[in-house]
Amino acid sequence: QLDLIAIDDVEALLQQVVWETALFNLYNQLESSKTHLLMSMPLTPAHSKCTLPDLHSRLNACLSFAIEPLNDEEKQQLL
């Protein structure tokens, strides 16, 4: 049993039906488990280019955060 599955660059999987189907199936399988799914992509889910409408709706249902690069002052504060 995994606690977390992380997928970076999800946009690389989009517009490829086999990969979109696999991601859709993974999302659905994890929904009934205790495993969390963390995904990253440069666009918001609403602007993603999904071939499968059901995957698009699942991505839109996810909690989304926009993470911006820190400037030098913010980096100093973080450290």
C-alpha positions in Angstrom: 0.0 0.0 0.0 1.4 3.4 -1.1 0.7 6.6 0.7 1.3 8.8 -2.3 1.9 8.6 -6.1 3.4 11.7 -7.7 3.3 12.3 -11.4 5.3 15.3 -12.8 4.7 16.8 -16.3 1.2 15.4 -16.7 0.9 17.4 -19.9 3.3 14.9 -21.5 0.6 12.2 -21.2 -2.2 14.3 -22.6 -3.5 13.9 -26.2 -2.3 10.2 -26.1 -5.4 8.1 -25.6 -3.4 5.1 -24.1 -1.7 7.3 -21.5 -4.9 9.3 -20.8 -6.8 6.1 -20.2 -4.1 4.8 -17.9 -4.2 8.1 -15.9 -8.0 8.0 -15.8 -8.0 4.4 -14.5 -5.3 5.2 -11.9 -7.3 8.2 -10.7 -10.5 6.0 -10.3 -8.6 3.2 -8.6 -7.0 5.5 -6.1 -10.3 7.2 -5.3 -11.4 4.2 -3.3 -8.0 3.7 -1.6 -6.0 5.6 0.9 -3.3 6.5 -1.6 -3.1 10.2 -2.6 -2.3 11.3 -6.1 -0.1 14.4 -6.6 0.2 15.7 -10.2 2.0 18.7 -11.7 1.7 20.5 -15.0 2.3 24.0 -16.2 -1.3 24.7 -17.1 -4.4 24.7 -14.9 -6.6 21.6 -15.4 -9.2 23.8 -17.1 -6.7 24.7 -19.8 -5.3 21.2 -20.2 -5.7 19.5 -23.6 -7.3 16.2 -22.8 -8.6 13.9 -25.4 -10.9 12.1 -22.9 -13.6 14.3 -21.5 -13.9 12.1 -18.4 -10.2 12.7 -17.6 -10.6 16.4 -18.2 -13.5 16.5 -15.7 -11.4 14.5 -13.1 -8.5 16.9 -13.5 -10.9 19.9 -13.0 -12.2 18.3 -9.9 -8.8 18.2 -8.3 -7.6 20.8 -5.8 -5.2 23.0 -7.8 -2.4 25.4 -6.7 -0.4 27.8 -8.8 3.2 27.8 -7.6 5.3 30.8 -8.7 9.1 31.1 -8.6 10.5 33.0 -5.6 12.3 36.3 -6.1 15.7 36.8 -4.3 14.2 38.4 -1.2 11.6 35.6 -0.9 14.4 33.0 -1.2 16.3 34.7 1.7 13.2 34.7 3.8 12.6 31.1 3.1 16.2 30.2 4.1 
